[in-house]
Amino acid sequence: MSNILSYPLIPVVSGEDLLIISDTSVKGNPTRSVRVDQIISGGGGGGGVLMVDASINGNAVSITGGPITISGILDFRFGGLSTQYVNGLGNLVTFPTISNPYVLPLASNGTRGGVQIGYTEAGQNYPVELSNEKMFVNVPWTNTNTNTTYDLTSIQNVNDVYVHLTGSDATVDTIQLVAGANITLTDDGLNNITIDATSGSSGTVESVGLSHTGNAFVVTPASTPVTSIGTLAVTMSGTNLEYINGAGDRIPLSTLPSGSVTSVASGPGITATPSPITGAGSIEVDYLGLDNVILSGGPLITDAVSGDYILLSEAKNNNCAHSLISDLPGYYTNFLVAADTGSANSVGQAETLTLTGGDSINTTNTAVGITTISLAYKSVVLRLQGNGSLAPTFTVVQNDLGSTLTMVKAGVGHYILSTSGGNGDFGSNVIAFIENPNEYGVAADVFPQVTTIRRKSATEIAVRSFNVGTGTAIGAAGDLLSAFEVCAEIRVYP
C-alpha cells in the first residue's frame, strides 16, 4: 500500500493507464488500481468512445473543435455567401446571373397578372373566393321579378279614339286610333270600338248594253239596252262543223289546211315499225314508258302536297310535261324570320307575317307586297357655321318637313330658324338639341359657338350662342364666329 501525495496532469489518457479506486466490495474499502479501458468497457456503466472528431466533403462547411477526448463542442460553419449555393458535392457554387428575371405583374384591364383575395363585401360588390384553387363568387341572389298585367280602356276623342293600357306597375301606354277618309270610329264606353267605312262616291246605273264583233254570238235584245230590270242573253250561233277564228267569226272546219303524213319515226313513248314509216307500217304508243304520264279523271282536290304532280306546258320547247309541286318556282312550306333578339319564328304557307313598329317606329303597307318602315317623327338636321356678325350659314343634312328653311339674326348671339308658308311645322311636340365637338382652349376652336336651341313658336326655332366664360351674349363677342361646324337636330313628333 502506498500513499500518493501529488500527481502530474497529463493531456492524453490511454486505455492502459491506471486509476486509483476504493474497493467498496471489501470490508475496510482497501485502495486498489484499475486500467482506464476496464472502467470504460466494463460494468461501470460507461461507453467505449475515447475520442470524437468530424470531417465533411467539399468547401461549403468548415469544422472546428475536434478531436474531443474528454468534452467539447464541434463547430460546423458555412463559409459561403448569399449569392452562392451548395451543390451535391458539398462545394460552394455562385448562382448564375439572370439578365431579365420574371416579375409577376399586377392584373389590370388588358393585362394578365397576379391578384389577391380577401375583398370585403360592399353592397352588390361581392368578393372572389377560392375552392380547391378555383375561383368563385357567392352572390346572395333573390328573385324579385314580377309579372306586369295591363287593363285596357278606350275613350272617344272627337273623330278619333284613344286606347289606354294601364299596367299593374302604374305605367300607362296610349294608342291613338285616327279616323281616315270615309272612316268613322265610335267608342261605346264599354271598350268596344266600331269601325265603319262609307263609300267615297255613289251613283245609279241607268242603262246597260252589250256590243260585239263577228257573227259567232247573238245578243238578245240586240240593240235595246236594259234600263231597269232585264237580262242580256248571249247565245252561240254556229254548228259543230264550224270553228271560231280570232275575229269572232264562224269558219267551216272544211276550210282548215290539210295534207298527208309522209314519214313517221320512233320517238320517246312511240315505236314505229319500220322506222321511219314512209308507206305501210304500224305505230305503237308506250303508255307505261318513262316519258309518258297517264292522267285519269278525278275530283277537284284542295289538299295537294309536295309529292303530288302537276301537268304543265313547257315554255322552252312547247312540250307537255309534268313536275312535282315542290319543284315549282316560288313553292315553299315555311320560312324563318329572325330578329335582333329572341328565337327565330317559322312562318308557314297559311300564316301571316306581321311587322309591328316599336318605339318611335311606324309600319305602313304602301302597296301590294311593299311595307314601309319609318320613324314616328320628322327630323331636321343642320350643320351650322359662323358668319361673323351675320346670321350663321347652314347646310341641310336632312329635312323631313319638306318646307323651305331660313335663318335670320334677331340680336347679338340670337338667331331665328323659320319654315316657309306658316304651316305650323314646329308643333308643340318638338325636341331640339345640338352636338358641339369643339373644345375651349384649343387654338383651332374659336368661340363663341352655338350652345342652346329651343322651340319659339309653331313656325320658329330660336338658336343662341354665348361667349366663353359668360352666361349671356354680350356685345359682338356673342355672335357666332367659329368656322367649325356644329350640328343641330330638331325632332317633330305628331
Secondary structure, DSSP 4 states (H G I P E B T S, - for coil): ----------S---TT-EEEEE-TTSTT--EEEEEHHHHHHSTTS--S---B----SSSSEEEES--BSSS---EEEE---TTEEE-TTS-EEEPPP-SS---PPBPBTTB--B----PPPBTTB--EEEETTEEEE------------EEEEEEEETTEEEEEEEETTS-EEEEEEPP-TTEEEEE-SSS-EEEEE--S-------B-----SSSEEEESSSPPBSSS---EEEE---TTEEE-TTS-EEEGGGS-------B--BTTEEEESSSBSSS-EEEE-TTSTT----------S---TT-EEEEEETTTTEEEEEEGGGSTT--SEEEE--SSS--EEEETT--------TTEEEEEEETTEEEEEESSEEEEEEEE--TTSPPEEEEEEESS-S-EEEEEEETTEEEEEEGGG---S-SSEEEEEE----TT-TT--S-EEEEEEEEETTEEEEEEE-TT-SS--GGGGS----S-EEEEEEE--
